């Protein structure tokens, strides 16, 4: 795969966000945009981009505000809608240069919730949506007491790191991936901040309510051994979406980051992703 091309995005509230694009040899078949998860950054998806670029796709990704090389308080957002607004601005920017291409959006974990929220606003601009391990039932992983405490603290100490990070082993069986993550200076290793946790829960509720209006082609994936994000949210999204073209894949024994699992499962997950896009890219 060729070297990525860096992109810069200036948000309406004055932040500079970092993005990258990877081009295939020849004319791209379609554009795939990747929305990464909580606490991580686009660099953890280079192998996903490489897999898709090899299939002929132009792939672009954005470091969300407060993540990776982008500006903002680490792992923090005032309103979840700002993530969605940034993503819309980024996709609009890239589409302006490739108006002829269909657009597919792939979001993992918090990026999956973000992608669902984006699609519920702008689904006519997408050819397809891929959602991986999305916290549609975000509060299913947090005790009612912690939810109540978070809501109370949200008004007083929104940036307070409150919920300790999970043991990284919940993400994948691949120890090399876990070692790389532990040594990654661009990843956030601290506790979940109050405001972000509250905003994720609130957006999850909004998405659940609006899922029946979702009609575009959608692929939903999850690992059935995921203890980080409850798979019930993925199943609920599949059941409630009104799309006539919808697919759900539950990977037996896989953890939260299916695309980062050990081989051969990793390649199977990436092939399933690419094959689904192939069938809808024309």
Secondary structure, DSSP 8 states (H G I E B T S, - for coil): ----EEEEEE-TTS-EEEEEEE--SSS-S-EEEEE--TT--GGGGHHHHHHHHTTT-EEEEE--TTSTTS-SSTT--S-HHHHHHHHHHHHHHHHHH-TTS-EEEEEETHHHHHHHHHHHHHGGG-SEEEEES--TTGGGGS-HHHHHHHHHHHTT-TT-EEE----GGGT-S-HHHHHHHHT-TTS--S-EEHHHHHHHHHHHHHHHHHGGG--S-EEEEEETT-SSS-THHHHHHHHH---SSEEEEEETT--S-GGGS-TTHHHHHHHHHHHHHHTT--
